[in-house]
Amino acid sequence: ARLEADTSAAEASAQKTYDTFMTDSKVDKAQKTTDVEHKTAKKQDETQALTVKREDLEGTQKELDAALAYFDKLKPSCVDAGVSYEDRVNRRKEEIESLQEALRILNGEELA
């Protein structure tokens, strides 16, 4: 009778431990399944965002390349490296004087 009681008590204890383990395992499995679903959705969203960003970058890069090519095309006509600063100042001064003279003529003033 004592052996039967010990065996029954040990079996009941083992059954309780097993039930607790199974309950904990089910909860843990449900949490991990939910985590996997959330992480999969997040990965998909971020992959889609990355694709959009890459397309934006590609378009922006094309615009930059076009702008740089246009800049290189315009640069020679805008930057006149063959003329010194003093020459440009003198030419600008002469241009201003001729414009002022033209303005006086248009206004009907006499030339000095």
matplotlib code that plots the C-alpha trace (Angstrom):
import matplotlib.pyplot as plt

x = [0.0, 2.9, 4.5, 1.3, 0.8, 4.4, 4.0, 0.6, 2.1, 5.1, 2.9, 0.6, 3.6, 5.0, 1.6, 1.4, 5.0, 4.1, 0.9, 2.7, 5.5, 2.9, 1.0, 4.2, 5.3, 2.0, 2.2, 5.8, 5.0, 2.1, 4.3, 7.1, 4.6, 3.3, 6.8, 7.6, 4.5, 5.3, 8.9, 7.9, 5.5, 8.1, 10.7, 8.3, 7.5, 11.2, 12.0, 9.3, 10.6, 14.1, 13.0, 11.2, 14.3, 16.5, 14.2, 14.3, 18.0, 18.3, 16.1, 17.9, 21.2, 20.0, 18.9, 22.3, 24.2, 22.1, 22.7, 26.5, 26.7, 24.8, 27.1, 30.2, 28.7, 28.1, 31.3, 33.6, 31.4, 30.9, 34.5, 36.8, 40.2, 42.2, 41.3, 42.8, 40.8, 42.0, 41.0, 37.5, 37.1, 38.2, 35.9, 33.0, 33.7, 33.7, 30.4, 28.9, 30.0, 28.6, 25.3, 25.2, 25.9, 23.1, 20.7, 21.6, 21.0, 17.6, 16.7, 17.5, 20.4, 23.2, 26.5, 29.3]
y = [0.0, 2.3, 1.6, 2.3, 5.6, 6.7, 5.7, 7.6, 10.6, 10.6, 10.1, 13.0, 15.2, 14.3, 14.9, 18.3, 19.2, 18.0, 20.0, 23.1, 22.6, 22.1, 25.2, 27.3, 25.8, 26.7, 30.3, 30.6, 29.1, 31.5, 34.5, 33.4, 32.8, 36.3, 37.7, 35.9, 37.3, 40.9, 40.6, 39.2, 42.1, 44.6, 43.1, 43.3, 46.9, 47.9, 46.0, 47.9, 51.2, 50.3, 49.7, 53.1, 54.8, 53.2, 54.3, 57.9, 57.8, 56.6, 59.4, 62.0, 60.7, 61.0, 64.6, 65.4, 63.9, 66.0, 69.1, 68.5, 67.9, 71.1, 72.9, 71.5, 72.7, 76.2, 76.5, 77.5, 80.4, 81.7, 81.4, 83.5, 82.6, 84.5, 88.0, 89.4, 91.0, 94.5, 94.1, 92.9, 95.9, 98.3, 96.8, 96.9, 100.5, 101.4, 99.6, 101.4, 104.8, 104.0, 103.0, 106.2, 108.2, 106.3, 107.1, 110.8, 110.8, 109.0, 111.5, 114.4, 115.8, 117.5, 115.7, 117.3]
z = [0.0, 0.8, -2.5, -4.3, -2.4, -3.2, -6.9, -7.1, -5.4, -7.7, -10.7, -9.6, -9.1, -12.5, -14.1, -12.5, -13.6, -17.1, -17.3, -16.1, -18.7, -21.5, -20.5, -20.3, -23.7, -25.4, -24.1, -25.2, -28.6, -29.1, -28.1, -30.5, -33.3, -32.8, -32.7, -36.0, -37.7, -36.5, -37.5, -40.9, -41.5, -40.4, -42.7, -45.6, -44.9, -44.5, -47.7, -49.6, -48.1, -49.1, -52.7, -52.8, -51.3, -53.9, -56.7, -55.3, -55.0, -58.6, -59.9, -57.8, -59.1, -62.7, -62.0, -60.4, -63.3, -65.7, -63.7, -63.5, -67.2, -67.9, -65.4, -67.2, -70.5, -69.1, -67.2, -70.0, -71.1, -67.6, -66.3, -68.4, -67.1, -69.8, -68.5, -65.3, -62.5, -63.4, -67.0, -66.0, -63.6, -66.3, -68.8, -66.3, -65.5, -69.2, -69.7, -66.8, -68.1, -71.6, -70.0, -68.0, -71.2, -73.0, -70.2, -70.4, -74.1, -73.6, -70.9, -73.3, -71.3, -73.1, -73.3, -71.4]

ax = plt.figure().add_subplot(projection="3d")
ax.plot(x, y, z, "-o")
ax.set_aspect("equal")
plt.show()
